[in-house]
């Protein structure tokens, strides 16, 4: 054993982290190198040593560089079609996607927002028209239908049950395509060509499967609904 080894890093050679023999005599009393005065002294010297050359310049360059935007947590939305428009709503608000069911009109109710009541698993829930909120026109196919055909369901029609703060609403849609996950960097601004009402309730546009999908602002949407039924 040499004095040089003891002063540099004896713990890595003849100490608890080393494999050389004979073992350090100080281990008999200290048990572990962390309890040894040699190890403590070396730690103090390391902490009090002078800064390496260019240390400050290197760190100054690191902090001056533009911060890299980290990949944000992905969001999950349910994508559906309403007429000719593709829309999306966060999946955390979706209680159920149900088969199309008869909508029972409420007597003396003339609001364009309320379509009536619908039975979902034995519970009557308010059925609303998202299209009336967004001021969406009927699809080209619907415009060509007769009044009787308009109320006939198709194989794609579904009802979406949404909930927030124990308030449940149901709205019919033309088609449900499924769940899509995306990051915040995928969201684009709402084009100026989008109608004013739709733009108001749209937080951004995502592009998926050759479709431009409007992500609905659920907070604003539920605020409007809760105020309408209060």
C-alpha positions, -999 to 999 in steps of 0.1 A, spaced: 0 0 0 13 34 -8 6 68 8 -5 81 -27 -33 55 -29 -44 62 7 -46 100 0 -64 97 -34 -91 70 -32 -81 42 -9 -118 34 -4 -119 22 -41 -89 -1 -36 -85 -14 -1 -118 -1 14 -154 -12 12 -156 -4 -26 -123 -22 -34 -112 -57 -39 -74 -54 -31 -57 -71 -2 -47 -66 25 -78 -47 35 -75 -13 52 -66 -15 89 -90 14 96 -120 -7 87 -117 -26 120 -126 5 139 -146 26 113 -165 -4 99 -173 17 67 -152 42 47 -179 69 52 -169 69 89 -132 73 82 -114 106 86 -95 100 54 -127 97 34 -142 128 51 -110 148 45 -111 139 8 -147 150 6 -139 184 20 -110 188 -4 -133 180 -33 -159 205 -22 -134 233 -16 -113 227 -47 -110 255 -73 -133 256 -102 -121 239 -133 -110 261 -162 -139 274 -183 -164 261 -157 -183 293 -154 -182 299 -192 -195 265 -199 -225 268 -176 -232 304 -188 -235 290 -223 -259 263 -210 -282 288 -194 -280 312 -223 -292 286 -248 -329 286 -257 -348 261 -237 -360 231 -255 -398 226 -253 -404 192 -237 -430 169 -252 -463 176 -233 -485 150 -219 -507 136 -245 -544 144 -244 -572 119 -253 -603 129 -272 -633 112 -287 -637 121 -323 -672 122 -338 -690 137 -368 -720 160 -366 -734 165 -401 -704 174 -423 -683 186 -394 -657 166 -374 -655 175 -337 -636 162 -306 -643 162 -269 -620 152 -241 -626 115 -231 -627 123 -194 -661 139 -200 -675 110 -219 -697 87 -198 -710 65 -226 -715 61 -263 -749 46 -268 -770 33 -296 -794 58 -311 -827 59 -291 -860 76 -295 -861 112 -284 -893 122 -265 -902 158 -271 -910 179 -240 -945 195 -242 -945 233 -247 -908 234 -252 -897 254 -282 -860 258 -275 -837 249 -303 -812 237 -277 -834 211 -261 -844 182 -283 -862 163 -256 -857 135 -232 -840 102 -239 -839 69 -220 -803 58 -213 -802 26 -193 -835 33 -176 -827 69 -168 -843 99 -185 -816 124 -195 -819 157 -213 -810 155 -250 -795 186 -264 -785 198 -299 -748 206 -301 -754 218 -337 -776 246 -324 -749 258 -301 -723 258 -328 -747 270 -354 -738 241 -377 -758 237 -409 -774 204 -417 -752 180 -438 -757 178 -476 -773 144 -471 -798 157 -446 -808 186 -469 -817 161 -496 -838 140 -472 -876 142 -468 -889 152 -434 -897 115 -427 -863 103 -437 -847 130 -415 -858 112 -383 -848 77 -395 -816 66 -378 -787 52 -397 -762 25 -388 -737 53 -379 -759 73 -356 -749 74 -320 -757 92 -288 -729 106 -266 -735 109 -229 -713 136 -213 -709 146 -176 -693 173 -156 -699 181 -119 -728 156 -118 -746 173 -147 -754 149 -175 -763 157 -211 -769 136 -241 -765 146 -277 -769 127 -309 -742 126 -335 -739 113 -371 -709 91 -365 -683 82 -338 -649 74 -352 -631 66 -320 -605 79 -295 -574 99 -306 -544 109 -286 -523 140 -294 -499 164 -278 -504 202 -274 -479 208 -301 -503 192 -326 -530 217 -320 -533 245 -346 -551 278 -342 -587 281 -353 -588 294 -390 -605 327 -396 -628 310 -421 -645 291 -393 -679 305 -383 -680 328 -354 -701 306 -331 -681 274 -339 -648 293 -334 -661 305 -300 -665 270 -287 -633 256 -304 -600 256 -285 -580 245 -315 -578 223 -346 -560 190 -350 -553 171 -382 -559 134 -382 -566 108 -408 -569 135 -435 -595 153 -414 -595 187 -398 -611 181 -363 -623 210 -341 -615 204 -304 -644 217 -284 -637 239 -254 -655 218 -228 -653 244 -201 -671 270 -221 -695 245 -235 -706 233 -201 -707 268 -188 -732 277 -215 -753 245 -208 -754 250 -171 -764 286 -175 -791 276 -200 -807 251 -176 -802 271 -143 
